[in-house]
């Protein structure tokens, strides 16, 4: 299963402009599955900056 490094930052918390990006590893079989997992991160209040396939 392909893995992706997703660079995220929590939105709405103080000091987010200075905070470094967190890296989350997401496994997804298809692009649709990847999109669903990214949407879950958005719903949890994370801002997604970049996605790299690894």
N, C-alpha and C positions, 0 to 999 in steps of 0.2 A: 504494500500500500504506500503510495507516495506521501511524503511528509512535507510540510510547509512551515517556514519560520514566519510568524506573524508578529510584527512590531506594533505594540499597543501602548496606550497611555490612558489612565483612568481620567474620565472627564468630571468636571464639577468639584474636584478637590482643590484646596488651596495650594498654590505653588506648582501647578501642573506645567506652567511654561518653563520652569527651571528643571523639572524632573526629567530624568533620562527615560528613554523608551524601554519598556519591558519586552522581552521576547517570549512568545508562547509558541510551542510546537503543536501543530494541528495535523492530524492524519485524515486524509480524505481520498476516497476511491475515484470520485468524479469531481468535475468543476462545480456541479450543482450541490454536491455534498459539502464541498469547501465553502460555497456561498452560504449554505444553511448554517454552518458553524461560525462563519464570520458574522452573520446576522444575530446569532446567539450572543456573541461578544458585544455587539452594539446594544442589545437589549439589557445587558448587564452593566452598561454605562462605560464601556471601553471605546476609545477612539482608535481606529486602525490606521496606521501610517503606511506600512509597506508589507507586501507578502513576497517571500522568496521561496522557490521550490528547492528542497534539499535532497 
